[in-house]
């Protein structure tokens, strides 16, 4: 007899197969950077930071840019405010990469 939790954790279930590609790239990097004993803490800090930045800074920033660009009068200007999102993702990727290099350097030295 299996419950819903066991079925969702099963690697053969469709839900698990859909989640793996979406979460595998940064989860692998975070596991590598945090080491074997701090993986849970690393993932927790990462998700907390991402959510705080997205909800606390990202949404108001895009709203403020929309106001400055006059999106109420010209809705096509919203595309420029939304360019902040990929720029922020690029910056986050750069910071993760720099963090992994700093960790490698401290492990070697």
C-alpha positions as CSV (number, residue, x, y, z in Angstrom):
1,X,0.0,0.0,0.0
2,X,1.5,3.3,-1.0
3,X,0.5,6.8,-0.1
4,X,0.7,9.9,-2.2
5,X,4.1,10.9,-0.7
6,X,5.7,7.7,-1.7
7,X,4.3,7.9,-5.2
8,X,5.6,11.4,-5.7
9,X,9.0,10.5,-4.5
10,X,9.2,7.5,-6.9
11,X,11.5,8.3,-9.8
12,X,9.2,6.5,-12.2
13,X,6.2,8.8,-11.5
14,X,5.5,11.5,-14.2
15,X,5.6,14.3,-11.6
16,X,9.2,13.3,-10.5
17,X,10.3,13.1,-14.2
18,X,9.0,16.6,-14.9
19,X,10.7,18.1,-11.8
20,X,14.2,16.7,-12.4
21,X,15.1,18.8,-15.5
22,X,13.7,22.0,-13.9
23,X,15.7,21.7,-10.7
24,X,18.8,19.7,-11.6
25,X,21.2,22.4,-12.8
26,X,21.3,24.7,-9.9
27,X,20.7,22.0,-7.4
28,X,23.8,20.2,-8.7
29,X,25.9,23.4,-8.4
30,X,24.7,24.1,-4.9
31,X,25.4,20.5,-3.8
32,X,28.9,20.9,-5.2
33,X,29.5,24.2,-3.5
34,X,28.0,23.4,-0.1
35,X,29.7,20.0,0.4
36,X,28.2,16.8,1.5
37,X,27.2,17.9,5.1
38,X,25.6,21.2,4.3
39,X,23.5,20.4,1.2
40,X,20.1,21.0,2.8
41,X,21.3,24.3,4.3
42,X,22.7,25.4,1.0
43,X,19.5,24.7,-0.9
44,X,17.4,26.4,1.9
45,X,19.6,29.5,1.8
46,X,19.4,29.6,-2.0
47,X,15.6,29.3,-2.2
48,X,15.1,31.8,0.5
49,X,17.4,34.3,-1.1
50,X,15.8,33.8,-4.6
51,X,12.3,34.2,-3.2
52,X,13.2,37.3,-1.2
53,X,14.9,38.9,-4.1
54,X,12.1,38.0,-6.6
55,X,9.2,39.1,-4.4
56,X,10.8,41.8,-2.3
57,X,12.9,43.5,-5.0
58,X,11.9,42.2,-8.4
59,X,8.2,43.0,-8.4
60,X,8.5,46.6,-7.1
61,X,11.4,47.3,-9.4
62,X,9.5,46.2,-12.5
63,X,6.5,48.1,-11.3
64,X,8.5,51.3,-10.8
65,X,10.1,50.8,-14.3
66,X,6.6,50.4,-15.7
67,X,5.6,53.7,-14.1
68,X,8.7,55.5,-15.4
69,X,8.2,54.1,-18.9
70,X,4.5,55.1,-19.0
71,X,3.1,51.6,-19.5
72,X,-0.4,52.8,-18.7
73,X,-0.4,54.9,-21.9
74,X,1.9,52.7,-24.0
75,X,1.6,49.0,-23.0
76,X,4.3,48.0,-25.5
77,X,6.9,49.6,-23.2
78,X,6.5,46.9,-20.7
79,X,8.9,44.7,-22.6
80,X,11.8,47.0,-21.6
81,X,10.9,46.8,-17.9
82,X,10.7,43.0,-18.2
83,X,14.3,42.9,-19.5
84,X,15.3,43.3,-15.9
85,X,14.4,39.6,-15.3
86,X,17.0,38.0,-17.7
87,X,19.6,40.6,-16.6
88,X,19.0,39.6,-13.0
89,X,19.3,35.9,-13.9
90,X,22.6,36.5,-15.7
91,X,23.9,38.4,-12.6
92,X,22.8,35.5,-10.3
93,X,24.5,33.0,-12.6
94,X,27.7,35.0,-12.5
95,X,27.6,35.3,-8.7
96,X,27.0,31.5,-8.3
97,X,29.9,30.9,-10.6
98,X,32.2,33.2,-8.7
99,X,31.1,31.6,-5.5
100,X,32.0,28.1,-6.8
101,X,35.4,29.4,-7.9
102,X,36.1,30.9,-4.5
103,X,35.1,27.7,-2.8
104,X,37.4,25.7,-5.1
105,X,40.2,28.1,-4.4
106,X,39.7,27.9,-0.7
107,X,39.6,24.0,-0.8
108,X,42.9,23.9,-2.8
109,X,44.8,26.5,-0.8
